[in-house]
Amino acid sequence: MNQPQSSSTTNTGSVNSFIGQAQQWLKQGNVGQLLGQVPASLKKVGNQTATSFNKLSTTQKVVGGAALLVGATLLARRNKGGRAGQSATLNELLYFVNDRIEGYKRAVDESQDTQLRGYYQQLVTQSQQFANQLNAYLSQEGGARQTSTTVKGKFYRAWMDAKAALTGNDEKAILGSNIYGEEWAIKAYEEALNDNTLTGVMRQAVDRQYAQSQKTYHELKSLKDKQ
């Protein structure tokens, strides 16, 4: 008969998993960016232990920080529910809504088509309204205003800027970039709604934003087909 795993065995497996993930990030060279996503609450805890932390070697700091981030992420997922769950969901969704703002601002700056620039500006305003609404709900849940964008979004916009510098921009390429960005937003809304932490008027608001994002996606595709 199989014996149930002991608590120590389970904990050891979790620790090994954390270390393995940390080592993988080290090999990929992207730990710095990922550590930048550590929540403010964890950073406060880190400040309180700065004296002990500074005694560690650079490698220990990086591996330890990466392992902490993995553990914090798993803990946040495990503890999602109630007010904490709603706050975490809103906070995560806001990263992508803020990406949406920056993406359409970029389109306004680059487009030479007067009508399209006007449309992109409307989408900037719409996205800012979405962010303000979500941040208002986040504040009700005790969270701090979230104005950051995703690391993925930052890299994508930087890559598009570099590409434009080499090959130039055209309206179809700008539309294609916006369509891609809107796909990210749609997926973020779907994840926020599917994890079932949002309830009541908060969920209704996110659902309405999701519907608007889907509408925008189809409008952008239609505009691209006409180019």
C-alpha positions as CSV (number, residue, x, y, z in Angstrom):
1,M,0.0,0.0,0.0
2,N,1.3,3.5,-0.9
3,Q,2.1,5.6,2.1
4,P,0.9,9.2,2.1
5,Q,3.6,11.8,1.6
6,S,4.8,13.5,4.8
7,S,4.7,17.2,5.3
8,S,8.5,17.4,5.3
9,T,8.7,15.5,2.0
10,T,6.1,17.8,0.4
11,N,7.9,20.9,1.7
12,T,11.3,19.6,0.4
13,G,9.7,19.1,-3.0
14,S,8.4,22.6,-3.0
15,V,11.8,24.1,-2.0
16,N,13.5,22.1,-4.8
17,S,10.9,23.4,-7.2
18,F,11.6,27.0,-6.2
19,I,15.4,26.5,-6.5
20,G,15.0,24.9,-9.9
21,Q,12.9,27.8,-11.1
22,A,15.4,30.3,-9.8
23,Q,18.3,28.5,-11.5
24,Q,16.3,28.5,-14.8
25,W,15.8,32.2,-14.6
26,L,19.5,32.7,-13.9
27,K,20.3,30.8,-17.1
28,Q,17.8,32.9,-19.1
29,G,19.3,36.1,-17.7
30,N,15.9,37.6,-17.0
31,V,15.8,37.5,-13.2
32,G,16.2,41.3,-12.9
33,Q,13.1,42.0,-14.9
34,L,11.1,39.3,-13.0
35,L,12.2,40.6,-9.6
36,G,10.9,44.0,-10.7
37,Q,7.4,42.5,-10.5
38,V,7.7,41.7,-6.8
39,P,4.6,43.3,-5.0
40,A,5.2,46.4,-2.9
41,S,4.2,44.4,0.2
42,L,7.1,42.0,-0.3
43,K,9.5,44.8,-1.0
44,K,8.6,46.3,2.4
45,V,9.4,43.1,4.1
46,G,12.7,43.0,2.2
47,N,13.5,46.5,3.4
48,Q,13.0,45.3,7.0
49,T,15.6,42.6,6.5
50,A,18.1,44.6,4.5
51,T,20.9,44.3,7.0
52,S,20.9,40.5,6.9
53,F,20.4,40.5,3.1
54,N,23.4,42.7,2.4
55,K,25.7,40.1,4.1
56,L,24.8,37.6,1.4
57,S,26.8,37.1,-1.8
58,T,25.5,38.4,-5.1
59,T,24.6,34.9,-6.2
60,Q,22.8,34.1,-2.9
61,K,20.8,37.4,-3.3
62,V,19.8,36.6,-6.8
63,V,18.9,33.0,-6.3
64,G,17.2,33.8,-3.0
65,G,15.2,36.6,-4.5
66,A,14.1,34.4,-7.4
67,A,13.1,31.6,-5.1
68,L,11.2,34.1,-3.0
69,L,9.3,35.4,-6.0
70,V,8.3,31.9,-7.1
71,G,7.1,31.1,-3.6
72,A,5.2,34.4,-3.3
73,T,3.5,33.8,-6.6
74,L,2.4,30.3,-5.7
75,L,1.3,31.5,-2.3
76,A,-0.8,34.3,-3.9
77,R,-2.4,31.8,-6.2
78,R,-3.1,29.4,-3.4
79,N,-4.6,32.1,-1.2
80,K,-6.8,33.7,-3.9
81,G,-10.3,34.3,-2.5
82,G,-12.4,36.9,-0.9
83,R,-11.0,40.5,-0.8
84,A,-7.4,39.4,-1.2
85,G,-8.3,37.4,-4.4
86,Q,-10.2,40.3,-5.9
87,S,-7.4,42.7,-5.2
88,A,-4.8,40.3,-6.8
89,T,-7.0,39.8,-9.9
90,L,-7.6,43.6,-10.4
91,N,-3.9,44.3,-9.8
92,E,-2.8,41.8,-12.4
93,L,-5.4,42.9,-15.0
94,L,-4.3,46.5,-14.6
95,Y,-0.8,45.6,-15.9
96,F,-2.4,44.7,-19.3
97,V,-4.9,47.6,-19.3
98,N,-1.9,49.9,-18.8
99,D,-0.2,48.1,-21.7
100,R,-3.2,49.0,-23.8
101,I,-2.9,52.7,-22.9
102,E,0.8,52.7,-23.9
103,G,0.2,50.7,-27.1
104,Y,-2.5,53.1,-28.4
105,K,-0.4,56.2,-27.4
106,R,2.3,54.8,-29.5
107,A,-0.1,54.3,-32.4
108,V,-1.2,58.0,-32.1
109,D,2.4,59.1,-32.3
110,E,3.3,57.0,-35.3
111,S,0.1,57.0,-37.5
112,Q,0.0,59.5,-40.4
113,D,-3.7,58.9,-41.1
114,T,-5.8,61.6,-39.5
115,Q,-8.9,59.4,-39.1
116,L,-6.9,56.5,-37.6
117,R,-5.1,58.8,-35.3
118,G,-8.4,60.1,-34.0
119,Y,-9.6,56.5,-33.5
120,Y,-6.4,55.5,-31.6
121,Q,-6.8,58.6,-29.4
122,Q,-10.3,57.5,-28.6
123,L,-8.9,54.1,-27.6
124,V,-6.3,55.8,-25.4
125,T,-9.1,57.6,-23.6
126,Q,-11.2,54.5,-23.3
127,S,-8.2,52.5,-21.8
128,Q,-7.5,55.3,-19.3
129,Q,-11.2,55.2,-18.2
130,F,-10.9,51.4,-17.8
131,A,-7.7,51.8,-15.7
132,N,-9.3,54.5,-13.6
133,Q,-12.4,52.3,-12.9
134,L,-10.3,49.3,-12.0
135,N,-8.0,51.3,-9.8
136,A,-11.1,52.7,-8.0
137,Y,-12.2,49.2,-7.2
138,L,-8.6,48.2,-6.3
139,S,-8.6,51.1,-3.8
140,Q,-11.9,49.9,-2.3
141,E,-10.1,46.5,-1.7
142,G,-7.3,48.3,0.1
143,G,-4.8,48.1,-2.8
144,A,-2.5,50.8,-4.1
145,R,-3.0,52.4,-7.5
146,Q,-1.4,50.3,-10.2
147,T,0.2,52.2,-13.1
148,S,2.9,49.8,-14.2
149,T,2.9,47.8,-17.5
150,T,4.0,44.2,-18.2
151,V,7.6,43.4,-18.9
152,K,6.4,41.6,-22.0
153,G,4.7,44.8,-23.2
154,K,7.8,46.9,-22.6
155,F,9.9,44.6,-24.7
156,Y,7.4,44.3,-27.4
157,R,7.1,48.1,-27.8
158,A,10.8,48.5,-27.8
159,W,11.1,45.8,-30.5
160,M,8.5,47.6,-32.6
161,D,10.3,50.9,-32.2
162,A,13.6,49.3,-33.3
163,K,11.8,47.6,-36.3
164,A,10.2,50.9,-37.3
165,A,13.6,52.6,-37.2
166,L,15.0,50.1,-39.7
167,T,12.0,49.5,-42.0
168,G,9.7,52.5,-41.4
169,N,6.1,52.4,-40.3
170,D,3.0,51.9,-42.4
171,E,-0.6,52.0,-41.3
172,K,-1.1,48.3,-41.8
173,A,1.9,47.5,-39.6
174,I,0.6,49.8,-36.9
175,L,-2.9,48.2,-37.1
176,G,-1.2,44.7,-36.8
177,S,0.6,45.8,-33.7
178,N,-2.6,47.1,-32.2
179,I,-4.4,43.9,-33.0
180,Y,-1.7,41.9,-31.3
181,G,-1.9,44.1,-28.2
182,E,-5.7,43.8,-28.1
183,E,-5.3,40.0,-28.2
184,W,-3.2,40.3,-25.0
185,A,-5.9,42.4,-23.4
186,I,-8.6,39.9,-24.3
187,K,-6.7,37.0,-22.8
188,A,-6.1,39.1,-19.6
189,Y,-9.8,39.8,-19.2
190,E,-10.7,36.2,-19.8
191,E,-8.2,35.0,-17.1
192,A,-9.6,37.6,-14.7
193,L,-13.2,36.5,-15.3
194,N,-12.4,32.8,-15.3
195,D,-10.6,32.6,-12.0
196,N,-13.9,33.5,-10.3
197,T,-12.6,35.8,-7.7
198,L,-14.5,38.9,-8.9
199,T,-18.1,39.3,-7.8
200,G,-21.0,41.7,-8.0
201,V,-20.6,45.1,-9.6
202,M,-16.8,44.6,-9.9
203,R,-17.3,41.6,-12.1
204,Q,-19.9,43.3,-14.2
205,A,-17.5,46.2,-14.8
206,V,-14.7,43.9,-15.9
207,D,-17.2,42.0,-18.1
208,R,-18.2,45.2,-19.8
209,Q,-14.6,46.2,-20.4
210,Y,-14.0,42.7,-21.9
211,A,-16.9,43.2,-24.3
212,Q,-15.4,46.5,-25.4
213,S,-12.0,45.0,-25.9
214,Q,-13.5,42.3,-28.1
215,K,-15.4,44.9,-30.1
216,T,-12.2,46.9,-30.6
217,Y,-10.4,43.8,-31.7
218,H,-12.9,43.1,-34.5
219,E,-12.9,46.8,-35.6
220,L,-9.1,46.8,-35.8
221,K,-9.1,43.6,-37.9
222,S,-11.7,45.1,-40.2
223,L,-9.7,48.3,-40.7
224,K,-6.6,46.3,-41.4
225,D,-8.4,44.3,-44.1
226,K,-9.3,47.5,-45.8
227,Q,-5.7,48.7,-46.0
